[in-house]
Amino acid sequence: MRVLVVTAVPAEREAVTRGCRLAGPPGGQADGSADGSADVEVVAAGVGPAAAAAGTARALALAERDGRPFGLVVSAGIGGGFAPHTGGPLVATAIIAADLGAQTHDGFASLTELGFGTDRHPVPLALAGAVAKAADAALGPVLTVSTTTGTAERAAELAARHPGAVGEAMEGFGVAEAATALRLPTLEIRTVSNPVGPRDRAAWRVHDALEELSDVFTKIMPVLADWREGEPT
Ligand SMILES: O=C(O)c1cccc(C(=O)CC[C@H]2O[C@@H](n3cnc4c(=O)[nH]cnc43)[C@H](O)[C@@H]2O)c1
């Protein structure tokens, strides 16, 4: 099965590619079992949900045209962590558009609450759990925003609205929208570069998070290689 991994920037794409290479070449054993590596293509689609959706849709469409369709799509990269997840890998149990909706007199109303569609995408939970176990990652909802949280108040507002949320990033919902349009399952995997909250660029650990991202993909490649479409979600 082919896996499409979508990152925002080239540095994340290189980190994922390094991690995949360390897991060995794609292919399978003569008996059809996996050899611990998956056939992975990694694209850097740009920052934010719109760029992510466009880049994902393009990659999926080209693969369909070429007769080499993908079976799984993964949104991956660095991200913010909600306390207590201020470091390490995160795996989404749901991919949620946290600021897609309307400001009302009663506060924020999501797209779902407005009746205009969905503000969340499910993930194949059995696969997410296996990936999280392999990567020693925290499991929980990952929020997609168009504006990075910059205050403790906003972080608290998001955490209260989405109990159990482990992380925040800017691409997952866009990737999931494009994947869902082709009825493909989506995962989101992040490594924490900073705590979600007050804007403090000095607190960002981008290099460490990129190193961790490589390590995560080396660890999870056998899980991705063994997974088959249609398995329990
Ligand atoms: O506020 C700043 O000065 C600042 C400095 C560097 C980077 C940013 C970003 O907003 C990076 C967004 C980019 O990285 C992902 N990311 C990483 N941490 C977070 C976060 O806490 N909230 C949302 N996105 C985050 C994101 O997926 C983008 O690709 C700001």
The ligand as an ORCA input file, in Angstrom:
! r2SCAN-3c Opt
* xyz 0 1
  O       4.868     33.363     16.274
  C       5.979     33.293     15.700
  O       6.852     34.168     15.712
  C       6.290     32.062     14.965
  C       7.603     31.686     14.763
  C       7.871     30.508     14.076
  C       6.835     29.709     13.577
  C       5.535     30.124     13.792
  C       4.444     29.339     13.291
  O       3.298     29.713     13.412
  C       4.828     28.030     12.639
  C       3.634     27.375     12.054
  C       4.036     26.078     11.375
  O       4.541     25.166     12.375
  C       3.475     24.345     12.852
  N       3.308     24.723     14.258
  C       4.285     24.600     15.180
  N       3.864     24.987     16.391
  C       2.576     25.397     16.231
  C       1.611     25.916     17.158
  O       1.845     26.112     18.370
  N       0.389     26.215     16.624
  C       0.107     26.014     15.311
  N       0.999     25.536     14.407
  C       2.221     25.223     14.890
  C       2.292     24.576     11.936
  O       1.703     23.365     11.533
  C       2.858     25.363     10.770
  O       3.288     24.539      9.729
  C       5.232     31.281     14.493
*
